[in-house]
Each structure stands twice: as C-alpha cells, then as structure tokens.
Amino acid sequence: MDKSTFGTDKAPDIKEIFDRFKLPNFDVDAFIATKQADIDAVTRATAIALAGAQNLADKQAELLKWTLGEVGEALKTVRDDAKNPTELIGKQRDLVQSALSKTIESMKEMAEAAQKSQAEIFEVASERVRTNVEQVREMFKKETT
C-alpha cells in the first residue's frame, strides 16, 4: 500500500486490501457491509444525542427567558406597589410560587427529554449489537457446514 494514499482525497479500497490476503471462507463484502452498518448506527446515535442536547439547550433558554421576565415583573411590582406592603407581599408570593412551579415543570421536561434521547441511543446501539451477534452466528454456521 502506497503511503502517499493517506492524507489525500483518495482513500485505499478496503476490498482490495482484503482481497490481497485471500482469506478462506471470509466474505469481504459482508464484512464491509457490517462495518458500514456499524458506522451508520454510530451516526444515528450521534444525531439523536445532538438533537437531545439541542432540545435541552432550547428548554434551558426558554426557562431562562421566562425567569428573567418574571424577575423583571417582580421588580416592577415592587416599584409600583411599594406604598401597599400587604398587596406587595401577596404578589411577590404569587410570583415566587409561579416561578417555582414553572421551574420544576421545566426541569421535569428536560429530564424526560434527556431520558428519551438516552433510550433512543441505547436502542440504536442494542439493535446493532443484536445484528452483529446474529451475523457472527451465521458466519459460524457457514464454516461448520
């Protein structure tokens, strides 16, 4: 294999490399297809992880925007209602309760989104492992017959 091939646009042909070794009972095309399926599974899992991370970032940004709006409203309320402390305390209590409720709900949504992404990634990986195990079984069956 020519060293000048690496680092250029021309990658070595895997099939040609394996054909040089002429391994008995070795299906090069099946091996390449299996490795391609492995790469595809990793690509899908990565896409799922990226989408999950983006979803979490979006939810966090939404929560931050909402929280900043609530803080601004609370400060406005303090300024506007400074003459009536009883009403002010009630409004502040309501704002705090609302903020806590929204924050807890958002945290729950973020945890569910993360769990969903992880479950999808696990399923992609598990399916690929099951397929690899089945392919190995099939290879052994061919060798014993």
C-alpha positions as CSV (number, residue, x, y, z in Angstrom):
1,M,0.0,0.0,0.0
2,D,1.4,3.4,-1.0
3,K,1.9,5.8,1.9
4,S,1.1,8.7,-0.3
5,T,-2.5,7.5,-0.5
6,F,-3.2,8.6,3.1
7,G,-3.9,12.2,3.7
8,T,-5.3,12.7,0.2
9,D,-8.7,12.6,-1.3
10,K,-8.1,9.1,-2.5
11,A,-8.7,6.5,0.3
12,P,-7.4,3.0,-0.1
13,D,-10.0,0.5,-1.2
14,I,-10.7,-1.8,1.7
15,K,-12.0,-4.6,-0.5
16,E,-8.7,-4.5,-2.5
17,I,-6.7,-4.7,0.8
18,F,-8.7,-7.8,2.0
19,D,-8.6,-9.4,-1.5
20,R,-4.8,-9.4,-1.3
21,F,-4.8,-11.6,1.8
22,K,-7.2,-14.1,0.1
23,L,-8.6,-15.4,3.5
24,P,-10.6,-18.6,3.1
25,N,-14.3,-18.5,4.0
26,F,-14.1,-14.8,4.5
27,D,-16.8,-12.7,2.9
28,V,-15.2,-9.3,2.3
29,D,-18.5,-7.8,1.1
30,A,-20.4,-8.9,4.1
31,F,-17.6,-7.7,6.4
32,I,-17.6,-4.2,4.7
33,A,-21.4,-4.1,4.9
34,T,-21.3,-4.9,8.6
35,K,-18.8,-2.2,9.3
36,Q,-20.8,0.3,7.3
37,A,-23.9,-0.6,9.3
38,D,-21.8,0.0,12.5
39,I,-20.8,3.4,11.2
40,D,-24.4,4.2,10.3
41,A,-25.6,3.2,13.8
42,V,-23.0,5.4,15.4
43,T,-24.1,8.2,13.1
44,R,-27.7,7.8,14.1
45,A,-26.9,7.6,17.8
46,T,-24.8,10.8,17.4
47,A,-27.6,12.6,15.6
48,I,-30.0,11.5,18.4
49,A,-27.6,12.8,21.1
50,L,-27.2,16.1,19.3
51,A,-30.9,16.6,18.9
52,G,-31.4,15.7,22.6
53,A,-28.7,18.2,23.6
54,Q,-30.3,20.9,21.3
55,N,-33.7,20.2,22.9
56,L,-32.3,20.6,26.4
57,A,-30.5,23.8,25.4
58,D,-33.7,25.2,23.9
59,K,-35.7,24.3,27.1
60,Q,-33.0,25.9,29.3
61,A,-33.0,29.1,27.2
62,E,-36.8,29.2,27.3
63,L,-36.7,28.8,31.1
64,L,-34.0,31.5,31.4
65,K,-36.0,33.9,29.3
66,W,-39.2,33.2,31.3
67,T,-37.4,33.6,34.6
68,L,-35.8,36.9,33.6
69,G,-39.3,38.1,32.6
70,E,-40.7,37.1,35.9
71,V,-37.8,38.8,37.8
72,G,-38.5,42.0,35.7
73,E,-42.2,41.8,36.6
74,A,-41.4,41.3,40.3
75,L,-39.1,44.3,40.3
76,K,-41.7,46.4,38.5
77,T,-44.3,45.2,41.1
78,V,-42.0,46.2,44.0
79,R,-41.6,49.6,42.5
80,D,-45.2,50.1,41.6
81,D,-46.7,48.7,44.9
82,A,-44.2,50.0,47.4
83,K,-46.9,52.0,49.1
84,N,-49.1,48.9,49.9
85,P,-46.9,46.3,51.6
86,T,-49.6,43.8,52.2
87,E,-50.6,43.6,48.5
88,L,-46.9,43.7,47.6
89,I,-46.2,40.6,49.7
90,G,-49.1,38.7,48.2
91,K,-48.0,39.5,44.7
92,Q,-44.4,38.5,45.5
93,R,-45.6,35.3,47.0
94,D,-47.7,34.5,43.9
95,L,-44.7,35.3,41.6
96,V,-42.4,33.1,43.6
97,Q,-44.9,30.2,43.6
98,S,-45.4,30.6,39.9
99,A,-41.7,30.7,39.2
100,L,-41.0,27.6,41.3
101,S,-43.9,25.7,39.6
102,K,-42.6,26.7,36.1
103,T,-39.0,25.8,37.1
104,I,-40.0,22.4,38.4
105,E,-42.1,21.7,35.3
106,S,-39.3,22.7,33.0
107,M,-36.8,20.6,34.9
108,K,-39.1,17.6,34.6
109,E,-39.4,18.2,30.8
110,M,-35.6,18.5,30.5
111,A,-35.1,15.2,32.4
112,E,-37.8,13.5,30.3
113,A,-36.1,14.8,27.1
114,A,-32.7,13.6,28.2
115,Q,-34.1,10.2,29.2
116,K,-35.8,9.9,25.8
117,S,-32.6,10.6,23.9
118,Q,-30.7,8.2,26.0
119,A,-33.3,5.5,25.5
120,E,-33.2,6.0,21.7
121,I,-29.4,5.9,21.7
122,F,-29.4,2.7,23.7
123,E,-31.9,1.2,21.3
124,V,-29.8,2.0,18.3
125,A,-26.7,0.5,19.9
126,S,-28.6,-2.5,21.2
127,E,-30.0,-3.2,17.7
128,R,-26.6,-3.0,16.2
129,V,-25.1,-5.4,18.8
130,R,-28.0,-7.9,18.2
131,T,-27.3,-7.7,14.5
132,N,-23.6,-8.2,14.9
133,V,-24.2,-11.3,17.2
134,E,-26.6,-12.7,14.6
135,Q,-24.0,-12.1,11.8
136,V,-21.3,-13.9,13.8
137,R,-23.7,-16.9,14.4
138,E,-24.4,-17.0,10.7
139,M,-20.6,-17.0,9.9
140,F,-20.0,-19.9,12.3
141,K,-22.9,-21.8,10.7
142,K,-21.4,-21.4,7.3
143,E,-18.0,-22.6,8.5
144,T,-19.4,-25.8,10.1
145,T,-21.4,-26.8,7.0
